[in-house]
């Protein structure tokens, strides 16, 4: 097979998930010469993507939103209504909002990705002023993880738990069949705008994550508690990825990692798409001005936010269910700014520091605060074996 080359490109984007496609699209719209690479550039992305509506950039049309929940619900010790609109993105609508008509799109797998050069498995070589690596996250291994098992249920079947226009952002009610001596998980459930509702049992912060079979068992237990019975033929989705991907270092001669690969995966929530979309123009402006995109994307205050969120992730990964409920109950009594600082703001370090301190201070009983900050039970759940776990009373 002959070797071909694509030269004199301003930007090369490797990976066309939502983040990479948005980056290529906005670079193209800015008048830059763009080449994008992906093994399957025309596929529709498998995962369900959601975010707070106010996180989305102004240039993204409303057609990218599939459904909106004006006031999502959190269940901890009591019910909390969050006065902040939340949405599920339309995968088709998002893709159509990010056309690449004036970009060069190559089908292929990258075998080498450097600061200015990309080589594909078929021998094609691309040279560019700036290369962005948006291929997603590396292998999980024993890293701290987000794990989820989602079941897509018809809206009429789901109505006893979630009706149109409503959503369960975090449901910590003790209905998943897990005992007090088992790692915690919560339910996430929102209407998708296509006549279905996703019920997704979710675990955050465990090293290596929680296995799918355990998450499915817990999801079915929750549904049964509300009189919802499934046929077993419902479509499902699985999520299993690391939460601790750090921001890239400045001044290193390599491709610019962007999106979840570039530290934009939120360590405490597992969200990355909205933050990445919001930062696309920052990266493109840096390229146009000849400055370092990493320095512009990750100023000191943003790195401090990431550092503090990582402390939150470590805390999440060692709590029991009771402790998790108490902690979230304390957090969701914080001010709207404090909640935003943890959940979505990229660089509001002062509000984040305050809300983390106040959350620990208001978690009760007092002794649980030692677990939150890591003075006790730092490695709880580290060697927990789900396959060998004893059958608790809650499971019977």
Secondary structure, DSSP 8 states (H G I E B T S, - for coil): ----EEEEEEEEEE--SHHHHHHHHHHHHTT--EEEEETTTT----S--EEEGGGS-TTS-GGGEEEEETT-EEESSSEEE--S-EEEE-HHHHHHTS--TTSEEEES-EEEE-SSEEEETTS-EEEEEEEEE-------TTSEEEEEEEEEEEHHHHTTT--TT-EEEEE--S-S---TTS---EEEEEE-SSSEEEEEEEEEEEET---HHHHHHHHHHHHHHTT----S---EEEEEEES------TT-SS-EE-GGGGT-S-TTT---HHHHHHHHHHHHHHHHHT--HHHHHS-HHHHHHHHHHHHHHHHHTT--HHHHHHHHHHHTTS-HHHHHHHHT-SS-HHHHHHHHHHHHHT-SSTTHHHHHHTSS-TTTTTT--STT----TTT-
